[in-house]
Amino acid sequence: MVTSPTRIGLAGIALTAFAPVVWGTTYVVTTELLPPGHPLFAALVRALPAGVIALAITRTLPRGTWWLKAATLGVLNIGVFLPLLFISAERLPGGVAATLAAAQPLLVAILAVTVLQQRVSAWTLAWGAAGGVGVGLVVIGPEAGFDAVGVLAGLGGAGAMALGVTLTKRWGRPAGVSPTAFAGWQLAAGGLLLLPVMLLFEGTPPAVDTSAALGYLWLGIPGGLIAYILWFRGVTTLPVTSVAVLTLLSPMVAALLGAVLLGQLLGPIQLLGFAVALAAIVAGQLAPKSSTTKPMKERIDR
């Protein structure tokens, strides 16, 4: 027996899903529109302007211990994850980068036990693994290349964001702080970390033509400001494993765009993978009635 999401839950899931759907466009935008060799600058453009805009709109700054918490979340969710994402997108052809990112639901499930002290059901683990396999079937073809740096970047990015999502769920959002301000703290913190790192390793920004400007604009506003506001809103209101499995949408969107825009055909194996990954996403929103995700201590007390 499983429980279905409520209408409010479905609306929250749909809004949260916007983020990984938009992030799925990162791969085609990076390879087709942006100048190569500047992953740190791409990450900076996605993060810092969006953070400044959010802070200007809300005029809300962290207080007390939230300065340290916001900085920690910003480093994990933005400052570490984004550059590793763009590095893996540049160095791994054939959607391999997206497949490595699909490990995040399983990592979050493991962290939910160790960090959140939640009981994670076999249902969650099984569908998390199935989703990763499904994504692999979709995006890894016979010509996929495996670059060591790209693989490490992909796995490191998935690990950083998994930990960031888990800590975001553990700490929640301060009372009276809007999702826009909460996202702005993290985007600004991550962007400020990236600025000196980008200048040190990449030097001056690249020349930006019209197509690159459009690409950076897309990454910064829909892919940065709007996506992260909705994402962190979902992380703080929905079950953490439910949110994590939504990240499978990102590589699926990347594969669809590859088929539509780049002529990368999807064969029977890829279509099977799509079906498995979609089933995992839906199943990830359904919780077995006999196994909730309440903290272990609370369950024992009862």
Kinemage of the C-alpha trace (Angstrom):
@kinemage 1
@onewidth
@group {chain A} dominant
@subgroup {mainchain}
@vectorlist {calphas} color= white
{ca met a 1} P 0.000 0.000 0.000
{ca val a 2} L 1.230 3.479 -0.851
{ca thr a 3} L -0.044 6.946 -0.092
{ca ser a 4} L -0.694 9.403 -2.903
{ca pro a 5} L 0.391 13.048 -2.770
{ca thr a 6} L -2.299 15.574 -1.851
{ca arg a 7} L -3.313 18.320 -4.231
{ca ile a 8} L -1.069 20.728 -2.354
{ca gly a 9} L 1.702 18.172 -2.586
{ca leu a 10} L 1.187 17.769 -6.317
{ca ala a 11} L 1.408 21.524 -6.822
{ca gly a 12} L 4.603 21.633 -4.766
{ca ile a 13} L 6.074 18.735 -6.707
{ca ala a 14} L 5.235 20.391 -10.040
{ca leu a 15} L 6.832 23.698 -8.994
{ca thr a 16} L 9.917 21.946 -7.624
{ca ala a 17} L 10.238 19.877 -10.807
{ca phe a 18} L 10.663 23.098 -12.800
{ca ala a 19} L 14.232 23.375 -11.480
{ca pro a 20} L 15.652 20.037 -12.725
{ca val a 21} L 13.742 20.440 -15.994
{ca val a 22} L 15.458 23.778 -16.639
{ca trp a 23} L 18.792 22.435 -15.413
{ca gly a 24} L 18.467 19.708 -18.032
{ca thr a 25} L 19.039 22.394 -20.663
{ca thr a 26} L 22.478 23.139 -19.206
{ca tyr a 27} L 24.179 20.461 -21.294
{ca val a 28} L 22.974 21.673 -24.689
{ca val a 29} L 23.433 25.339 -23.756
{ca thr a 30} L 26.990 24.672 -22.569
{ca thr a 31} L 28.062 22.743 -25.646
{ca glu a 32} L 26.181 24.751 -28.292
{ca leu a 33} L 26.117 28.365 -27.076
{ca leu a 34} L 28.851 29.042 -24.530
{ca pro a 35} L 32.549 29.583 -25.270
{ca pro a 36} L 34.489 26.408 -24.339
{ca gly a 37} L 37.028 26.264 -21.574
{ca his a 38} L 35.269 28.574 -19.092
{ca pro a 39} L 33.154 26.376 -16.775
{ca leu a 40} L 33.894 28.520 -13.723
{ca phe a 41} L 32.726 31.679 -15.467
{ca ala a 42} L 29.516 29.916 -16.545
{ca ala a 43} L 28.907 28.836 -12.950
{ca leu a 44} L 29.593 32.371 -11.708
{ca val a 45} L 27.146 33.892 -14.191
{ca arg a 46} L 24.432 31.472 -13.105
{ca ala a 47} L 24.931 32.158 -9.403
{ca leu a 48} L 26.142 35.635 -8.459
{ca pro a 49} L 23.822 37.894 -10.518
{ca ala a 50} L 20.811 35.807 -9.469
{ca gly a 51} L 21.857 36.068 -5.820
{ca val a 52} L 22.304 39.840 -6.025
{ca ile a 53} L 18.886 40.241 -7.673
{ca ala a 54} L 17.191 38.099 -5.016
{ca leu a 55} L 18.832 40.048 -2.187
{ca ala a 56} L 17.914 43.369 -3.811
{ca ile a 57} L 14.276 42.269 -4.104
{ca thr a 58} L 13.911 40.943 -0.556
{ca arg a 59} L 16.416 43.119 1.329
{ca thr a 60} L 16.735 40.302 3.846
{ca leu a 61} L 20.072 39.159 5.258
{ca pro a 62} L 20.843 36.167 7.495
{ca arg a 63} L 20.915 36.594 11.256
{ca gly a 64} L 22.924 34.865 13.949
{ca thr a 65} L 23.999 31.326 13.112
{ca trp a 66} L 22.317 31.584 9.731
{ca trp a 67} L 25.324 33.459 8.359
{ca leu a 68} L 27.362 30.275 8.750
{ca lys a 69} L 24.528 27.969 7.691
{ca ala a 70} L 23.745 30.013 4.571
{ca ala a 71} L 27.432 30.090 3.649
{ca thr a 72} L 27.707 26.315 4.092
{ca leu a 73} L 24.638 25.637 1.965
{ca gly a 74} L 25.790 28.142 -0.636
{ca val a 75} L 29.175 26.447 -0.923
{ca leu a 76} L 27.672 22.965 -1.306
{ca asn a 77} L 24.608 23.717 -3.458
{ca ile a 78} L 26.184 26.452 -5.578
{ca gly a 79} L 29.901 27.076 -5.110
{ca val a 80} L 31.004 23.441 -5.448
{ca phe a 81} L 28.139 21.888 -7.403
{ca leu a 82} L 27.884 24.373 -10.285
{ca pro a 83} L 31.525 24.417 -11.448
{ca leu a 84} L 31.697 20.622 -11.230
{ca leu a 85} L 28.475 20.444 -13.256
{ca phe a 86} L 29.903 22.602 -16.047
{ca ile a 87} L 33.247 20.787 -15.997
{ca ser a 88} L 31.536 17.417 -16.401
{ca ala a 89} L 29.233 18.825 -19.098
{ca glu a 90} L 32.258 20.016 -21.093
{ca arg a 91} L 34.406 16.894 -20.695
{ca leu a 92} L 31.885 14.030 -20.878
{ca pro a 93} L 30.109 13.448 -24.205
{ca gly a 94} L 27.082 11.307 -24.750
{ca gly a 95} L 25.204 12.320 -21.622
{ca val a 96} L 27.572 10.517 -19.266
{ca ala a 97} L 27.641 13.617 -17.043
{ca ala a 98} L 23.886 13.441 -16.654
{ca thr a 99} L 24.083 9.789 -15.670
{ca leu a 100} L 26.588 10.506 -12.907
{ca ala a 101} L 24.263 13.217 -11.576
{ca ala a 102} L 21.495 10.605 -11.416
{ca ala a 103} L 23.313 9.021 -8.473
{ca gln a 104} L 22.029 11.857 -6.296
{ca pro a 105} L 18.742 10.202 -5.157
{ca leu a 106} L 20.641 7.221 -3.737
{ca leu a 107} L 23.167 9.496 -2.041
{ca val a 108} L 20.354 11.529 -0.497
{ca ala a 109} L 18.678 8.341 0.728
{ca ile a 110} L 21.911 7.310 2.460
{ca leu a 111} L 22.390 10.776 3.956
{ca ala a 112} L 18.777 10.803 5.163
{ca val a 113} L 19.689 7.903 7.443
{ca thr a 114} L 22.983 9.325 8.718
{ca val a 115} L 22.194 13.061 8.860
{ca leu a 116} L 18.406 13.256 9.279
{ca gln a 117} L 18.085 9.994 11.240
{ca gln a 118} L 15.235 8.888 9.010
{ca arg a 119} L 14.255 5.358 8.141
{ca val a 120} L 14.499 4.933 4.376
{ca ser a 121} L 12.338 2.163 2.958
{ca ala a 122} L 13.384 -0.509 0.497
{ca trp a 123} L 10.813 1.080 -1.818
{ca thr a 124} L 12.799 4.338 -1.902
{ca leu a 125} L 16.152 2.625 -2.386
{ca ala a 126} L 14.857 0.294 -5.093
{ca trp a 127} L 13.239 3.048 -7.138
{ca gly a 128} L 16.246 5.305 -6.667
{ca ala a 129} L 18.469 2.598 -8.124
{ca ala a 130} L 15.962 1.893 -10.905
{ca gly a 131} L 15.895 5.578 -11.804
{ca gly a 132} L 19.668 5.681 -12.121
{ca val a 133} L 19.619 2.601 -14.354
{ca gly a 134} L 16.832 4.096 -16.464
{ca val a 135} L 18.756 7.318 -16.975
{ca gly a 136} L 21.840 5.316 -17.881
{ca leu a 137} L 19.899 3.463 -20.569
{ca val a 138} L 18.660 6.781 -21.953
{ca val a 139} L 21.867 8.745 -22.214
{ca ile a 140} L 24.801 6.333 -22.413
{ca gly a 141} L 25.351 5.103 -25.922
{ca pro a 142} L 28.062 2.948 -27.482
{ca glu a 143} L 30.141 6.033 -28.289
{ca ala a 144} L 30.079 7.471 -24.784
{ca gly a 145} L 33.459 8.681 -23.593
{ca phe a 146} L 34.818 8.468 -20.067
{ca asp a 147} L 37.211 11.265 -19.131
{ca ala a 148} L 38.666 10.792 -15.639
{ca val a 149} L 38.413 14.455 -14.679
{ca gly a 150} L 34.874 14.642 -16.017
{ca val a 151} L 33.805 11.517 -14.130
{ca leu a 152} L 35.268 12.790 -10.861
{ca ala a 153} L 33.616 16.175 -11.408
{ca gly a 154} L 30.245 14.552 -12.081
{ca leu a 155} L 30.410 12.353 -8.993
{ca gly a 156} L 31.726 15.206 -6.857
{ca gly a 157} L 28.915 17.488 -7.999
{ca ala a 158} L 26.285 14.869 -7.235
{ca gly a 159} L 27.783 14.319 -3.776
{ca ala a 160} L 27.999 18.034 -2.977
{ca met a 161} L 24.417 18.730 -3.924
{ca ala a 162} L 23.144 15.610 -2.163
{ca leu a 163} L 24.765 16.798 1.070
{ca gly a 164} L 23.531 20.341 0.462
{ca val a 165} L 19.949 19.158 -0.075
{ca thr a 166} L 20.097 16.998 3.055
{ca leu a 167} L 21.442 19.835 5.238
{ca thr a 168} L 18.866 22.214 3.765
{ca lys a 169} L 16.173 19.784 4.879
{ca arg a 170} L 17.767 19.388 8.323
{ca trp a 171} L 18.068 23.117 9.002
{ca gly a 172} L 14.900 24.185 7.202
{ca arg a 173} L 14.195 27.802 6.301
{ca pro a 174} L 14.174 30.462 9.050
{ca ala a 175} L 10.744 31.671 10.125
{ca gly a 176} L 9.636 34.740 8.212
{ca val a 177} L 12.255 34.303 5.473
{ca ser a 178} L 10.852 33.948 1.955
{ca pro a 179} L 12.049 31.310 -0.529
{ca thr a 180} L 13.452 34.152 -2.654
{ca ala a 181} L 15.618 35.462 0.187
{ca phe a 182} L 16.670 31.926 1.162
{ca ala a 183} L 17.762 31.197 -2.409
{ca gly a 184} L 19.457 34.587 -2.629
{ca trp a 185} L 21.628 33.865 0.422
{ca gln a 186} L 22.926 30.666 -1.107
{ca leu a 187} L 23.371 31.997 -4.638
{ca ala a 188} L 25.265 35.034 -3.346
{ca ala a 189} L 27.449 32.943 -1.034
{ca gly a 190} L 28.258 30.451 -3.763
{ca gly a 191} L 28.870 33.210 -6.292
{ca leu a 192} L 31.238 35.096 -3.974
{ca leu a 193} L 33.216 31.876 -3.523
{ca leu a 194} L 33.384 31.335 -7.267
{ca leu a 195} L 34.545 34.864 -8.133
{ca pro a 196} L 38.154 34.640 -6.894
{ca val a 197} L 38.428 30.997 -7.949
{ca met a 198} L 37.343 31.916 -11.482
{ca leu a 199} L 39.812 34.801 -11.683
{ca leu a 200} L 42.629 32.585 -10.385
{ca phe a 201} L 42.097 29.624 -12.722
{ca glu a 202} L 40.475 31.178 -15.820
{ca gly a 203} L 41.653 34.786 -15.714
{ca thr a 204} L 39.627 37.384 -17.555
{ca pro a 205} L 36.138 36.409 -18.760
{ca pro a 206} L 35.815 35.190 -22.360
{ca ala a 207} L 34.527 37.287 -25.231
{ca val a 208} L 30.753 37.027 -25.330
{ca asp a 209} L 28.885 37.088 -28.643
{ca thr a 210} L 25.111 37.158 -29.110
{ca ser a 211} L 24.572 33.414 -28.775
{ca ala a 212} L 26.751 33.241 -25.664
{ca ala a 213} L 24.925 36.213 -24.133
{ca leu a 214} L 21.590 34.455 -24.663
{ca gly a 215} L 23.027 31.284 -23.162
{ca tyr a 216} L 24.314 33.065 -20.069
{ca leu a 217} L 21.014 34.931 -19.704
{ca trp a 218} L 19.098 31.636 -19.817
{ca leu a 219} L 21.423 30.059 -17.263
{ca gly a 220} L 21.189 33.051 -14.937
{ca ile a 221} L 17.469 33.888 -14.842
{ca pro a 222} L 15.323 30.768 -15.507
{ca gly a 223} L 18.181 28.376 -14.642
{ca gly a 224} L 19.489 30.352 -11.694
{ca leu a 225} L 17.134 32.794 -9.986
{ca ile a 226} L 13.748 31.205 -10.723
{ca ala a 227} L 14.870 27.580 -10.571
{ca tyr a 228} L 16.665 27.896 -7.236
{ca ile a 229} L 13.807 29.790 -5.594
{ca leu a 230} L 11.420 26.964 -6.510
{ca trp a 231} L 13.998 24.273 -5.721
{ca phe a 232} L 14.792 25.427 -2.197
{ca arg a 233} L 11.099 26.014 -1.553
{ca gly a 234} L 10.499 22.374 -2.457
{ca val a 235} L 13.446 21.081 -0.439
{ca thr a 236} L 12.120 22.726 2.737
{ca thr a 237} L 8.487 21.616 2.261
{ca leu a 238} L 8.577 18.186 0.572
{ca pro a 239} L 10.142 14.890 1.763
{ca val a 240} L 13.846 14.977 0.969
{ca thr a 241} L 13.850 11.677 -0.941
{ca ser a 242} L 10.856 12.845 -2.984
{ca val a 243} L 12.748 15.981 -3.998
{ca ala a 244} L 15.958 14.091 -4.767
{ca val a 245} L 14.317 11.720 -7.242
{ca leu a 246} L 13.046 14.715 -9.216
{ca thr a 247} L 16.661 15.367 -10.236
{ca leu a 248} L 16.267 12.457 -12.662
{ca leu a 249} L 14.271 14.858 -14.836
{ca ser a 250} L 17.444 16.774 -15.644
{ca pro a 251} L 19.265 14.082 -17.673
{ca met a 252} L 15.977 13.048 -19.297
{ca val a 253} L 15.407 16.600 -20.534
{ca ala a 254} L 19.029 16.713 -21.690
{ca ala a 255} L 18.493 13.538 -23.730
{ca leu a 256} L 15.248 14.855 -25.234
{ca leu a 257} L 16.921 18.092 -26.280
{ca gly a 258} L 19.767 16.114 -27.772
{ca ala a 259} L 17.260 14.163 -29.862
{ca val a 260} L 15.220 17.191 -30.924
{ca leu a 261} L 17.956 19.791 -31.440
{ca leu a 262} L 21.079 17.751 -32.176
{ca gly a 263} L 19.601 14.790 -34.034
{ca gln a 264} L 20.656 12.229 -31.419
{ca leu a 265} L 18.181 9.448 -32.115
{ca leu a 266} L 16.529 7.500 -29.296
{ca gly a 267} L 16.327 3.759 -29.949
{ca pro a 268} L 14.336 1.045 -28.167
{ca ile a 269} L 16.823 0.845 -25.286
{ca gln a 270} L 16.628 4.610 -24.710
{ca leu a 271} L 12.827 4.509 -24.773
{ca leu a 272} L 12.870 1.679 -22.243
{ca gly a 273} L 15.156 3.758 -20.067
{ca phe a 274} L 12.725 6.675 -20.293
{ca ala a 275} L 9.885 4.451 -19.114
{ca val a 276} L 11.921 3.145 -16.172
{ca ala a 277} L 13.107 6.611 -15.150
{ca leu a 278} L 9.587 8.066 -15.365
{ca ala a 279} L 8.258 5.195 -13.257
{ca ala a 280} L 10.977 5.903 -10.677
{ca ile a 281} L 10.068 9.601 -10.552
{ca val a 282} L 6.390 8.828 -10.004
{ca ala a 283} L 7.111 6.078 -7.478
{ca gly a 284} L 9.442 8.427 -5.623
{ca gln a 285} L 6.470 10.677 -4.846
{ca leu a 286} L 4.525 7.784 -3.291
{ca ala a 287} L 5.342 6.688 0.231
{ca pro a 288} L 4.483 3.184 1.512
{ca lys a 289} L 1.916 3.526 4.307
{ca ser a 290} L 3.856 1.240 6.591
{ca ser a 291} L 7.107 3.162 6.154
{ca thr a 292} L 7.121 6.904 6.616
{ca thr a 293} L 10.189 9.096 6.807
{ca lys a 294} L 9.758 10.231 10.402
{ca pro a 295} L 12.915 10.558 12.476
{ca met a 296} L 13.953 7.326 14.205
{ca lys a 297} L 13.755 8.858 17.681
{ca glu a 298} L 10.173 10.000 17.133
{ca arg a 299} L 9.157 6.562 15.925
{ca ile a 300} L 10.749 4.882 18.930
{ca asp a 301} L 9.036 7.281 21.369
{ca arg a 302} L 5.688 6.359 19.898
